[in-house]
Amino acid sequence: MPNQTQAEKMRNADGFVAALDQSGGSTPKALRLYGIDEDAYDSEAEMFDLIHAMRSRIAQAPAFTGDKVIGAILFEMTMDRQIAGLPSARYLWEERGVVPFLKVDKGLADEVDGVRLMKPMPDLDALLERAVAAGIFGTKMRSVIDAASAQGIKANVAQQFEVGKQILGHGLIPIIEPEITISIPDKAEAEDILLAELTNALDGLSDGTQVMLKLTLPETANHYESLVNHSAVMRVVALSGGYSREEANARLARNTGVIASFSRALTEGLSADQSDEAFNATIGETIDSIYRASAAG
C-alpha cells in the first residue's frame, strides 16, 4: 500500500513536482544547459557523476523543501545513490519532506501511427521491488504523441494503463505520461482524442484505484478539468514540454487544479559555475514562480 501520509500530501498539498529524472539520452543536453559541455567528461560514468552532482545541489538548496516542492521524480541511478549521506529517496522525504517518485521507462520505440510507445521493460518487476525497498512512493513513465491519430493515441493510452496496473500491483502510484509534442499542427485535436481515451481508461479502473496523470499543457484552458475531478485521479501534473518557464507558468496558471512537474523549466538559469549564493537564489526564485503558477490554477 502507498504511504498514506505521502498520498495525502500528493492529493491535497499546495506545490509542484520537480522532475529530476533526465536519462542517458537527455543528460548531455541537461548538462550543456547547466554549463558543462561534452568535452568535460570522458565516459558515461563521469557524465552521470556530474548530473548527480547537479541534482544533489538542487535537492539541498534551502528552497527545495516540501513546503513548495511536494514531490520529485528521480532517475534510477539517482535512487541508487546518496544525497548528503542518505539514500536519495530517504533524503528527500526524511530531510526535505518531498515525496519521491522513480522514472521507470526505458525510452521510446520508433514512431508508429503518429505515436512513440515505450520500449519493452522486461525487468520492470525487479525494478519496482527495488523501488519499494528504497522508499519510493510512485513511478513515472513517458510515451509521446506526435499526431492526432485516433488509433495511435488509443494504443498509447492502452500501453500506459497496462503498465500502470503492473505498477499498482507493487503498491506504487503510477504517473501516466502520454506527452503531446507541443510543436505539432494538430495539437488541439490530439488533446481531444487523448481526453476521451484517458477518460475511458480511468473509468475502467477498479473502485478505489488511483493514478496520477502528467500531461502537456493544453491549448484550451481547463481542457482536462474532468480528469482533475475524476475519482481515479490522485493529481494531474503538467510537463513544460519545451516551453520557456515563463510560457509554461502562464499556461499552467490558466488550468484549475493542475500543478507543475517541470524538468528543463525548473533548471533554467542554473549553472555549474555559480556560487552557492547565486545558485540558491536562482533556484529559490524559480521554485517560487512555479509554486505561484501551480497555486493559481
C-alpha positions in Angstrom: 0.0 0.0 0.0 1.2 3.6 -0.7 2.4 5.6 2.3 -0.8 7.3 3.4 1.0 10.4 4.7 2.6 10.8 1.3 -0.6 10.1 -0.5 -2.4 12.7 1.4 0.3 15.2 0.5 0.1 14.4 -3.2 -3.7 14.7 -3.2 -4.1 17.9 -1.4 -0.9 19.9 -0.7 -0.1 23.1 -2.5 3.1 22.9 -4.5 4.5 21.1 -7.5 6.5 18.0 -8.5 10.1 18.5 -9.6 11.3 16.3 -12.5 15.0 15.4 -11.8 14.9 12.3 -14.0 16.9 13.1 -17.1 18.0 9.8 -18.5 21.1 8.8 -20.5 19.7 10.2 -23.7 18.8 13.6 -22.3 21.6 14.0 -19.8 24.2 15.6 -22.2 21.7 18.4 -23.1 20.8 18.9 -19.5 24.5 19.3 -18.6 25.1 21.7 -21.6 22.3 23.9 -20.3 24.0 23.7 -16.9 27.2 24.9 -18.4 29.0 21.6 -18.7 29.9 20.7 -22.3 30.5 17.1 -23.5 34.3 17.6 -23.6 34.2 18.0 -19.8 33.8 14.2 -19.3 35.3 11.2 -20.9 32.8 8.4 -20.0 29.2 7.8 -19.3 30.1 7.2 -15.7 31.6 10.6 -15.4 28.6 12.1 -17.1 26.3 10.5 -14.6 28.5 11.7 -11.7 28.1 15.3 -13.0 24.3 15.1 -13.4 24.0 13.6 -9.9 26.1 16.4 -8.5 23.6 18.9 -10.2 20.6 17.1 -8.8 22.1 16.9 -5.3 22.8 20.6 -5.4 19.2 21.3 -6.3 17.8 18.9 -3.7 20.0 20.5 -1.0 19.1 24.1 -1.9 17.3 25.9 1.0 14.2 26.5 -1.0 13.8 22.8 -2.1 11.5 21.6 0.6 8.1 20.1 0.9 6.6 23.5 1.6 6.6 24.2 -2.1 8.1 21.1 -3.8 5.7 18.3 -2.8 7.3 15.6 -5.0 10.4 14.8 -7.0 10.9 12.3 -9.9 14.2 10.5 -9.8 16.3 8.7 -12.4 17.1 5.1 -11.4 20.8 5.9 -10.8 19.7 8.8 -8.6 17.6 6.4 -6.5 20.7 4.1 -6.2 22.9 6.9 -5.0 23.1 9.1 -1.9 22.4 12.8 -1.2 24.1 14.3 1.8 25.0 10.8 3.1 21.5 9.3 2.9 19.9 7.2 0.1 18.3 9.7 -2.3 14.6 8.8 -1.6 15.1 8.8 2.1 16.9 12.2 2.0 14.1 13.7 0.0 11.3 12.5 2.3 13.0 12.5 5.7 15.1 15.6 5.4 13.1 17.7 2.9 9.5 16.5 3.2 9.5 15.8 -0.6 7.6 12.7 -1.9 10.0 10.5 -4.0 9.0 9.1 -7.4 11.0 7.0 -9.9 11.2 7.2 -13.7 10.8 3.5 -14.8 10.5 3.6 -18.6 13.5 2.7 -20.8 12.9 5.2 -23.6 10.8 5.4 -26.7 10.2 3.0 -29.6 10.2 4.2 -33.2 7.1 6.1 -34.3 4.1 4.1 -35.4 0.7 5.6 -36.2 1.8 9.0 -35.0 3.0 7.9 -31.6 6.1 6.7 -29.9 5.3 4.0 -27.4 7.5 2.9 -24.6 10.2 0.3 -25.2 9.7 -3.1 -23.5 10.5 -3.2 -19.8 11.3 -6.9 -19.1 12.9 -6.1 -15.8 10.2 -3.8 -14.5 9.0 -6.1 -11.6 12.6 -6.3 -10.3 13.0 -2.5 -10.5 9.7 -1.9 -8.8 10.7 -4.2 -5.9 13.9 -2.2 -5.5 11.9 1.0 -5.6 9.6 -0.2 -2.8 12.6 -1.2 -0.7 14.2 2.2 -1.3 11.1 4.1 0.0 9.8 5.3 -3.4 6.1 6.3 -3.4 5.3 6.2 -7.1 6.7 6.0 -10.6 6.6 7.9 -13.9 6.7 6.6 -17.5 6.7 8.6 -20.7 5.4 8.0 -24.1 4.8 10.5 -26.9 2.1 11.6 -29.2 3.3 13.3 -32.5 0.0 13.5 -34.4 -3.8 13.5 -33.8 -4.0 9.8 -34.7 -7.0 8.1 -33.1 -5.5 4.7 -33.5 -2.1 5.7 -32.2 -3.4 7.6 -29.2 -5.6 4.7 -28.3 -2.6 2.3 -28.4 -0.5 4.8 -26.4 -3.0 5.1 -23.6 -3.7 1.4 -23.5 0.0 0.7 -23.1 0.3 3.3 -20.3 -2.5 1.8 -18.3 -1.4 -1.8 -18.9 2.0 -1.0 -17.3 0.3 1.2 -14.8 -1.7 -1.7 -13.4 1.6 -3.7 -13.1 3.0 -0.8 -11.0 -0.2 -0.6 -8.9 0.3 -4.3 -8.1 3.5 -3.4 -6.3 1.7 -0.8 -4.1 3.1 2.2 -6.0 1.2 5.1 -7.6 2.0 5.4 -11.4 2.2 8.7 -13.1 0.8 8.1 -16.6 2.5 10.4 -19.1 1.4 10.4 -22.7 3.1 13.6 -23.7 1.8 15.5 -26.7 4.6 17.2 -28.7 4.0 21.0 -28.4 5.0 21.8 -32.0 2.6 19.6 -33.9 0.0 21.4 -36.0 -2.9 19.3 -34.8 -2.1 19.6 -31.1 -5.6 20.7 -30.0 -7.2 17.8 -31.9 -4.8 15.4 -30.3 -5.8 16.7 -26.9 -9.5 16.0 -27.7 -8.7 12.4 -28.6 -6.4 12.0 -25.6 -9.0 13.3 -23.2 -11.5 10.7 -24.5 -9.1 7.8 -24.3 -7.9 8.8 -20.8 -11.4 9.1 -19.6 -12.3 5.6 -20.9 -9.2 4.1 -19.3 -9.9 5.8 -15.9 -13.5 4.7 -15.9 -12.3 1.1 -16.4 -10.1 1.0 -13.2 -11.3 -0.8 -10.2 -13.1 1.2 -7.5 -10.7 2.8 -5.1 -7.8 2.7 -7.5 -5.9 5.9 -8.2 -3.3 7.0 -10.6 -1.6 10.3 -11.4 -1.5 11.9 -14.9 1.3 14.0 -16.4 0.1 15.9 -19.4 1.2 18.6 -21.9 -0.2 22.0 -21.1 -3.3 22.2 -23.4 -4.3 24.8 -26.0 -7.7 25.4 -24.3 -7.6 26.3 -20.6 -9.1 23.7 -18.3 -9.4 21.2 -21.2 -8.5 18.4 -18.7 -10.8 19.6 -15.9 -12.8 16.4 -15.9 -9.7 14.4 -15.3 -8.7 16.7 -12.4 -12.0 15.9 -10.8 -12.1 12.1 -11.7 -12.3 9.8 -8.7 -9.5 7.6 -10.1 -7.0 10.6 -10.4 -4.9 11.5 -7.4 -3.4 14.5 -9.1 -2.9 16.0 -12.6 0.6 17.5 -13.2 1.8 19.3 -16.3 5.1 19.0 -18.1 6.8 22.0 -19.5 7.4 20.3 -22.8 9.9 22.7 -24.3 8.0 25.9 -23.4 10.1 28.5 -21.6 9.5 28.7 -17.9 7.6 32.0 -18.4 5.3 30.5 -21.0 4.9 27.2 -19.1 3.9 29.1 -15.9 1.5 31.3 -17.8 -0.2 28.3 -19.4 -0.2 26.4 -16.1 -1.9 29.3 -14.2 -4.9 29.0 -16.6 -5.6 25.4 -15.7 -7.5 24.9 -12.5 -6.3 22.1 -10.2 -3.3 21.3 -12.4 0.2 21.6 -10.8 3.6 21.7 -12.4 6.0 18.8 -13.0 8.8 20.7 -14.8 12.2 19.5 -15.8 14.1 21.8 -18.1 12.0 24.8 -17.0 13.0 24.0 -13.4 16.7 24.1 -14.1 16.6 27.1 -16.5 19.2 29.7 -15.4 21.2 27.3 -13.2 24.9 27.0 -13.9 27.7 24.7 -12.5 30.0 27.7 -12.1 27.5 29.7 -10.0 28.5 30.4 -6.4 26.3 28.7 -3.8 24.7 32.0 -3.0 23.8 32.7 -6.7 22.7 29.1 -7.3 20.4 29.1 -4.3 19.0 32.5 -5.1 18.2 31.4 -8.7 16.6 28.0 -7.8 14.7 29.8 -5.0 13.2 32.3 -7.4 12.4 29.5 -9.8 10.6 27.4 -7.2 8.6 30.5 -6.1 7.5 31.2 -9.6 6.4 27.6 -10.4 4.7 27.4 -7.0 2.7 30.5 -7.7 1.7 29.3 -11.1 0.7 25.9 -9.6 -1.4 27.6 -6.9 -3.0 30.0 -9.4 -4.6 27.2 -11.4 
